[in-house]
C-alpha cells in the first residue's frame, strides 16, 4: 500500500502526482508544489508486463497525517 494516503503532503506532492498518473486516477491537485526527499517506489508488474502498480513505500519527507487522502476525497474508496 502507498504510504502517501497517510501523508500530510499528499495533496501537494510531485511524486504522488506521478503515481496518480501511472494509475490513471484523478489528481488531488493539478499543480503539485512539494518535491519530497528520497521517495522509495515499488513497481509491481503483473500479467506479463501488461499491468503495473506503483506504491510509495518510503520517503524521507513523510509526515504522518492519518487518513489525509480520505478526508480530501470523502466517500471515495481509498486506494490500496
NORFEN-V488678 format. One record per residue. SS is DSSP state (H for helix, E for strand, L for the rest). NEAR is the number of other ideal C-beta (glycine too) atoms within 12 Angstrom. Layout:
ss | near
SS | NEAR
SS | NEAR
//
This chain:
ss | near
L | 17
L | 34
H | 33
H | 44
H | 34
H | 25
E | 32
L | 25
L | 34
L | 40
L | 27
L | 26
E | 35
H | 27
H | 34
H | 41
H | 30
H | 22
H | 36
H | 28
H | 18
H | 22
L | 23
L | 13
L | 23
L | 14
L | 23
L | 30
L | 18
L | 12
L | 12
L | 23
L | 13
E | 25
L | 18
L | 30
L | 16
L | 14
L | 29
E | 20
E | 23
E | 17
E | 19
E | 17
E | 12
E | 10
H | 9
H | 7
H | 9
L | 8
E | 14
E | 19
E | 23
E | 28
E | 25
E | 37
E | 20
E | 19
L | 30
L | 16
L | 25
L | 28
L | 20
E | 16
L | 20
L | 15
L | 16
H | 26
H | 32
H | 19
H | 18
H | 26
L | 20
L | 11
L | 8
L | 14
L | 11
L | 21
L | 28
L | 10
//
